[in-house]
Amino acid sequence: MDGTQRDPRSATGEQAEAVEREAAKERLLAQAEAERIPVEETTRAVPDRRWSRER
C-alpha cells in the first residue's frame, strides 16, 4: 500500500467537526436574526439644530 488509506475514525471525526461547524453557523445566524432591528423600528437621523442657532 502507498499509505494513503485513512483511518475510519478520522473520517468519523471529520464528519463530527462538519456537523459541529454547521450547528455553530446555525446558532450564529439565529442570534444575528434575534438581534436584528427591523428598518421600520429605526429612527432617522435628525440634524442638530443647535449649530444653526449660533449663526
GUPADO-430972 format. One record per atom (N, C-alpha, C): residue number from 1; residue in one letter; atom name; x, y, z. Coordinates in pm, 1 decimal, always signed. Example, Ala and Ser with C-alpha at 12.3 -4.5 7.8 and 13.67 -1.06 7.14 Angstrom:
2
<r resi="1" resn="A" name="N" X="+1319.0" Y="-569.0" Z="+780.0"/>
<r resi="1" resn="A" name="CA" X="+1230.0" Y="-450.0" Z="+780.0"/>
<r resi="1" resn="A" name="C" X="+1320.0" Y="-330.0" Z="+780.0"/>
<r resi="2" resn="S" name="N" X="+1285.0" Y="-225.0" Z="+708.0"/>
<r resi="2" resn="S" name="CA" X="+1367.0" Y="-106.0" Z="+714.0"/>
<r resi="2" resn="S" name="C" X="+1290.0" Y="+3.0" Z="+787.0"/>
END
This chain:
55
<r resi="1" resn="M" name="N" X="+84.5" Y="-119.8" Z="+0.0"/>
<r resi="1" resn="M" name="CA" X="+0.0" Y="+0.0" Z="+0.0"/>
<r resi="1" resn="M" name="C" X="+87.9" Y="+124.6" Z="+0.0"/>
<r resi="2" resn="D" name="N" X="+32.0" Y="+233.9" Z="-45.4"/>
<r resi="2" resn="D" name="CA" X="+109.7" Y="+357.2" Z="-52.9"/>
<r resi="2" resn="D" name="C" X="+87.4" Y="+449.6" Z="+66.6"/>
<r resi="3" resn="G" name="N" X="+14.2" Y="+403.7" Z="+164.9"/>
<r resi="3" resn="G" name="CA" X="-3.9" Y="+483.3" Z="+286.5"/>
<r resi="3" resn="G" name="C" X="-110.6" Y="+590.9" Z="+275.2"/>
<r resi="4" resn="T" name="N" X="-192.6" Y="+586.9" Z="+172.1"/>
<r resi="4" resn="T" name="CA" X="-295.6" Y="+689.9" Z="+156.6"/>
<r resi="4" resn="T" name="C" X="-428.5" Y="+648.9" Z="+217.8"/>
<r resi="5" resn="Q" name="N" X="-436.9" Y="+527.1" Z="+268.1"/>
<r resi="5" resn="Q" name="CA" X="-561.9" Y="+486.2" Z="+331.5"/>
<r resi="5" resn="Q" name="C" X="-582.3" Y="+566.1" Z="+459.1"/>
<r resi="6" resn="R" name="N" X="-706.3" Y="+596.8" Z="+486.1"/>
<r resi="6" resn="R" name="CA" X="-737.4" Y="+677.2" Z="+603.7"/>
<r resi="6" resn="R" name="C" X="-794.9" Y="+588.2" Z="+712.9"/>
<r resi="7" resn="D" name="N" X="-771.0" Y="+629.3" Z="+831.5"/>
<r resi="7" resn="D" name="CA" X="-830.0" Y="+561.8" Z="+946.3"/>
<r resi="7" resn="D" name="C" X="-978.8" Y="+594.6" Z="+947.6"/>
<r resi="8" resn="P" name="N" X="-1066.3" Y="+496.0" Z="+956.2"/>
<r resi="8" resn="P" name="CA" X="-1211.0" Y="+524.3" Z="+956.9"/>
<r resi="8" resn="P" name="C" X="-1251.6" Y="+618.5" Z="+1070.0"/>
<r resi="9" resn="R" name="N" X="-1178.7" Y="+615.0" Z="+1178.9"/>
<r resi="9" resn="R" name="CA" X="-1212.1" Y="+704.5" Z="+1290.0"/>
<r resi="9" resn="R" name="C" X="-1186.2" Y="+849.9" Z="+1254.2"/>
<r resi="10" resn="S" name="N" X="-1084.6" Y="+877.4" Z="+1170.7"/>
<r resi="10" resn="S" name="CA" X="-1059.0" Y="+1016.3" Z="+1132.6"/>
<r resi="10" resn="S" name="C" X="-1170.4" Y="+1068.8" Z="+1043.0"/>
<r resi="11" resn="A" name="N" X="-1225.8" Y="+982.9" Z="+958.4"/>
<r resi="11" resn="A" name="CA" X="-1337.7" Y="+1024.4" Z="+874.2"/>
<r resi="11" resn="A" name="C" X="-1459.1" Y="+1055.4" Z="+962.2"/>
<r resi="12" resn="T" name="N" X="-1480.1" Y="+974.8" Z="+1064.4"/>
<r resi="12" resn="T" name="CA" X="-1590.5" Y="+1000.0" Z="+1156.6"/>
<r resi="12" resn="T" name="C" X="-1567.7" Y="+1130.9" Z="+1230.8"/>
<r resi="13" resn="G" name="N" X="-1443.8" Y="+1157.3" Z="+1269.8"/>
<r resi="13" resn="G" name="CA" X="-1409.8" Y="+1282.8" Z="+1337.9"/>
<r resi="13" resn="G" name="C" X="-1433.2" Y="+1402.8" Z="+1248.2"/>
<r resi="14" resn="E" name="N" X="-1396.7" Y="+1388.8" Z="+1120.8"/>
<r resi="14" resn="E" name="CA" X="-1419.1" Y="+1498.0" Z="+1026.2"/>
<r resi="14" resn="E" name="C" X="-1568.1" Y="+1523.7" Z="+1007.6"/>
<r resi="15" resn="Q" name="N" X="-1646.3" Y="+1417.0" Z="+1003.9"/>
<r resi="15" resn="Q" name="CA" X="-1791.5" Y="+1433.7" Z="+990.2"/>
<r resi="15" resn="Q" name="C" X="-1848.0" Y="+1503.1" Z="+1113.7"/>
<r resi="16" resn="A" name="N" X="-1798.2" Y="+1465.7" Z="+1230.7"/>
<r resi="16" resn="A" name="CA" X="-1845.8" Y="+1528.0" Z="+1354.7"/>
<r resi="16" resn="A" name="C" X="-1809.6" Y="+1676.0" Z="+1356.0"/>
<r resi="17" resn="E" name="N" X="-1688.9" Y="+1709.2" Z="+1309.0"/>
<r resi="17" resn="E" name="CA" X="-1648.2" Y="+1850.3" Z="+1302.7"/>
<r resi="17" resn="E" name="C" X="-1735.9" Y="+1927.4" Z="+1205.4"/>
<r resi="18" resn="A" name="N" X="-1769.4" Y="+1865.9" Z="+1093.3"/>
<r resi="18" resn="A" name="CA" X="-1855.3" Y="+1932.2" Z="+995.2"/>
<r resi="18" resn="A" name="C" X="-1993.6" Y="+1958.3" Z="+1054.4"/>
<r resi="19" resn="V" name="N" X="-2045.2" Y="+1862.1" Z="+1128.9"/>
<r resi="19" resn="V" name="CA" X="-2175.8" Y="+1879.3" Z="+1193.2"/>
<r resi="19" resn="V" name="C" X="-2168.3" Y="+1990.0" Z="+1297.2"/>
<r resi="20" resn="E" name="N" X="-2060.1" Y="+1993.4" Z="+1374.4"/>
<r resi="20" resn="E" name="CA" X="-2042.9" Y="+2098.8" Z="+1475.6"/>
<r resi="20" resn="E" name="C" X="-2031.9" Y="+2236.1" Z="+1411.1"/>
<r resi="21" resn="R" name="N" X="-1957.7" Y="+2245.6" Z="+1298.6"/>
<r resi="21" resn="R" name="CA" X="-1944.9" Y="+2374.2" Z="+1228.0"/>
<r resi="21" resn="R" name="C" X="-2080.5" Y="+2422.1" Z="+1177.7"/>
<r resi="22" resn="E" name="N" X="-2158.4" Y="+2329.9" Z="+1121.5"/>
<r resi="22" resn="E" name="CA" X="-2290.9" Y="+2365.5" Z="+1070.7"/>
<r resi="22" resn="E" name="C" X="-2381.9" Y="+2410.6" Z="+1184.6"/>
<r resi="23" resn="A" name="N" X="-2375.0" Y="+2341.8" Z="+1298.8"/>
<r resi="23" resn="A" name="CA" X="-2456.7" Y="+2379.9" Z="+1414.1"/>
<r resi="23" resn="A" name="C" X="-2416.0" Y="+2516.9" Z="+1465.7"/>
<r resi="24" resn="A" name="N" X="-2285.1" Y="+2544.0" Z="+1468.4"/>
<r resi="24" resn="A" name="CA" X="-2237.8" Y="+2674.3" Z="+1513.8"/>
<r resi="24" resn="A" name="C" X="-2284.0" Y="+2783.6" Z="+1418.5"/>
<r resi="25" resn="K" name="N" X="-2279.8" Y="+2756.0" Z="+1288.2"/>
<r resi="25" resn="K" name="CA" X="-2325.6" Y="+2853.8" Z="+1189.6"/>
<r resi="25" resn="K" name="C" X="-2473.7" Y="+2884.1" Z="+1209.0"/>
<r resi="26" resn="E" name="N" X="-2553.2" Y="+2779.9" Z="+1232.6"/>
<r resi="26" resn="E" name="CA" X="-2696.9" Y="+2799.5" Z="+1255.0"/>
<r resi="26" resn="E" name="C" X="-2721.7" Y="+2881.4" Z="+1381.5"/>
<r resi="27" resn="R" name="N" X="-2643.9" Y="+2855.3" Z="+1487.8"/>
<r resi="27" resn="R" name="CA" X="-2659.7" Y="+2933.3" Z="+1611.7"/>
<r resi="27" resn="R" name="C" X="-2626.5" Y="+3080.0" Z="+1588.0"/>
<r resi="28" resn="L" name="N" X="-2518.6" Y="+3106.3" Z="+1514.0"/>
<r resi="28" resn="L" name="CA" X="-2481.6" Y="+3245.5" Z="+1484.9"/>
<r resi="28" resn="L" name="C" X="-2588.5" Y="+3316.0" Z="+1401.8"/>
<r resi="29" resn="L" name="N" X="-2641.2" Y="+3246.6" Z="+1303.2"/>
<r resi="29" resn="L" name="CA" X="-2746.7" Y="+3307.0" Z="+1220.9"/>
<r resi="29" resn="L" name="C" X="-2871.4" Y="+3334.5" Z="+1303.0"/>
<r resi="30" resn="A" name="N" X="-2906.9" Y="+3242.0" Z="+1392.0"/>
<r resi="30" resn="A" name="CA" X="-3024.7" Y="+3261.9" Z="+1477.1"/>
<r resi="30" resn="A" name="C" X="-3002.7" Y="+3379.0" Z="+1572.2"/>
<r resi="31" resn="Q" name="N" X="-2881.6" Y="+3390.5" Z="+1627.0"/>
<r resi="31" resn="Q" name="CA" X="-2851.9" Y="+3501.2" Z="+1717.6"/>
<r resi="31" resn="Q" name="C" X="-2855.6" Y="+3634.4" Z="+1642.9"/>
<r resi="32" resn="A" name="N" X="-2798.8" Y="+3638.2" Z="+1523.4"/>
<r resi="32" resn="A" name="CA" X="-2799.3" Y="+3761.1" Z="+1444.4"/>
<r resi="32" resn="A" name="C" X="-2942.4" Y="+3801.9" Z="+1409.7"/>
<r resi="33" resn="E" name="N" X="-3025.0" Y="+3706.3" Z="+1375.5"/>
<r resi="33" resn="E" name="CA" X="-3164.3" Y="+3736.6" Z="+1342.7"/>
<r resi="33" resn="E" name="C" X="-3238.1" Y="+3788.3" Z="+1465.5"/>
<r resi="34" resn="A" name="N" X="-3208.9" Y="+3730.8" Z="+1582.1"/>
<r resi="34" resn="A" name="CA" X="-3275.3" Y="+3774.3" Z="+1705.4"/>
<r resi="34" resn="A" name="C" X="-3234.2" Y="+3916.7" Z="+1742.0"/>
<r resi="35" resn="E" name="N" X="-3109.7" Y="+3954.5" Z="+1711.1"/>
<r resi="35" resn="E" name="CA" X="-3059.5" Y="+4087.4" Z="+1747.7"/>
<r resi="35" resn="E" name="C" X="-3085.3" Y="+4191.9" Z="+1639.9"/>
<r resi="36" resn="R" name="N" X="-3135.1" Y="+4148.1" Z="+1525.2"/>
<r resi="36" resn="R" name="CA" X="-3157.5" Y="+4239.6" Z="+1412.6"/>
<r resi="36" resn="R" name="C" X="-3268.6" Y="+4338.0" Z="+1446.8"/>
<r resi="37" resn="I" name="N" X="-3249.0" Y="+4461.4" Z="+1410.0"/>
<r resi="37" resn="I" name="CA" X="-3350.7" Y="+4564.1" Z="+1431.3"/>
<r resi="37" resn="I" name="C" X="-3414.6" Y="+4593.2" Z="+1295.8"/>
<r resi="38" resn="P" name="N" X="-3544.9" Y="+4570.5" Z="+1282.8"/>
<r resi="38" resn="P" name="CA" X="-3610.6" Y="+4597.9" Z="+1155.1"/>
<r resi="38" resn="P" name="C" X="-3598.3" Y="+4745.5" Z="+1116.9"/>
<r resi="39" resn="V" name="N" X="-3592.8" Y="+4771.9" Z="+989.5"/>
<r resi="39" resn="V" name="CA" X="-3577.1" Y="+4908.2" Z="+939.6"/>
<r resi="39" resn="V" name="C" X="-3689.4" Y="+4997.5" Z="+990.0"/>
<r resi="40" resn="E" name="N" X="-3807.8" Y="+4941.0" Z="+1000.4"/>
<r resi="40" resn="E" name="CA" X="-3923.0" Y="+5021.4" Z="+1043.5"/>
<r resi="40" resn="E" name="C" X="-3906.7" Y="+5073.7" Z="+1185.7"/>
<r resi="41" resn="E" name="N" X="-3826.0" Y="+5004.4" Z="+1266.3"/>
<r resi="41" resn="E" name="CA" X="-3810.2" Y="+5044.1" Z="+1406.1"/>
<r resi="41" resn="E" name="C" X="-3691.8" Y="+5137.7" Z="+1429.2"/>
<r resi="42" resn="T" name="N" X="-3614.5" Y="+5163.4" Z="+1328.1"/>
<r resi="42" resn="T" name="CA" X="-3500.8" Y="+5254.3" Z="+1345.5"/>
<r resi="42" resn="T" name="C" X="-3548.6" Y="+5397.3" Z="+1327.5"/>
<r resi="43" resn="T" name="N" X="-3480.5" Y="+5489.4" Z="+1389.6"/>
<r resi="43" resn="T" name="CA" X="-3517.7" Y="+5630.2" Z="+1377.2"/>
<r resi="43" resn="T" name="C" X="-3426.8" Y="+5698.4" Z="+1276.7"/>
<r resi="44" resn="R" name="N" X="-3480.6" Y="+5795.3" Z="+1211.0"/>
<r resi="44" resn="R" name="CA" X="-3399.7" Y="+5872.6" Z="+1116.6"/>
<r resi="44" resn="R" name="C" X="-3308.3" Y="+5964.9" Z="+1192.7"/>
<r resi="45" resn="A" name="N" X="-3194.5" Y="+5991.8" Z="+1135.3"/>
<r resi="45" resn="A" name="CA" X="-3103.9" Y="+6087.8" Z="+1196.0"/>
<r resi="45" resn="A" name="C" X="-3163.2" Y="+6227.0" Z="+1179.3"/>
<r resi="46" resn="V" name="N" X="-3168.8" Y="+6301.8" Z="+1286.7"/>
<r resi="46" resn="V" name="CA" X="-3223.3" Y="+6437.0" Z="+1284.1"/>
<r resi="46" resn="V" name="C" X="-3105.8" Y="+6533.3" Z="+1297.0"/>
<r resi="47" resn="P" name="N" X="-3096.1" Y="+6631.2" Z="+1210.9"/>
<r resi="47" resn="P" name="CA" X="-2983.0" Y="+6724.5" Z="+1220.4"/>
<r resi="47" resn="P" name="C" X="-2986.7" Y="+6801.7" Z="+1352.3"/>
<r resi="48" resn="D" name="N" X="-2870.4" Y="+6827.0" Z="+1404.2"/>
<r resi="48" resn="D" name="CA" X="-2858.7" Y="+6900.6" Z="+1529.5"/>
<r resi="48" resn="D" name="C" X="-2875.7" Y="+7049.1" Z="+1498.4"/>
<r resi="49" resn="R" name="N" X="-2984.5" Y="+7108.8" Z="+1543.6"/>
<r resi="49" resn="R" name="CA" X="-3016.0" Y="+7247.3" Z="+1509.1"/>
<r resi="49" resn="R" name="C" X="-2942.8" Y="+7348.7" Z="+1596.4"/>
<r resi="50" resn="R" name="N" X="-2872.9" Y="+7302.4" Z="+1699.5"/>
<r resi="50" resn="R" name="CA" X="-2800.4" Y="+7398.1" Z="+1785.0"/>
<r resi="50" resn="R" name="C" X="-2697.8" Y="+7476.5" Z="+1706.1"/>
<r resi="51" resn="W" name="N" X="-2637.6" Y="+7411.9" Z="+1606.2"/>
<r resi="51" resn="W" name="CA" X="-2533.6" Y="+7481.0" Z="+1529.3"/>
<r resi="51" resn="W" name="C" X="-2593.6" Y="+7592.2" Z="+1445.0"/>
<r resi="52" resn="S" name="N" X="-2713.9" Y="+7573.7" Z="+1393.8"/>
<r resi="52" resn="S" name="CA" X="-2772.7" Y="+7677.3" Z="+1308.8"/>
<r resi="52" resn="S" name="C" X="-2818.9" Y="+7798.0" Z="+1391.3"/>
<r resi="53" resn="R" name="N" X="-2845.4" Y="+7782.9" Z="+1520.3"/>
<r resi="53" resn="R" name="CA" X="-2887.9" Y="+7893.0" Z="+1605.2"/>
<r resi="53" resn="R" name="C" X="-2775.0" Y="+7993.4" Z="+1628.3"/>
<r resi="54" resn="E" name="N" X="-2653.2" Y="+7943.9" Z="+1629.6"/>
<r resi="54" resn="E" name="CA" X="-2539.0" Y="+8031.4" Z="+1659.0"/>
<r resi="54" resn="E" name="C" X="-2502.1" Y="+8119.7" Z="+1541.0"/>
<r resi="55" resn="R" name="N" X="-2555.7" Y="+8094.2" Z="+1426.4"/>
<r resi="55" resn="R" name="CA" X="-2519.3" Y="+8173.2" Z="+1308.1"/>
<r resi="55" resn="R" name="C" X="-2588.0" Y="+8304.8" Z="+1304.4"/>
END
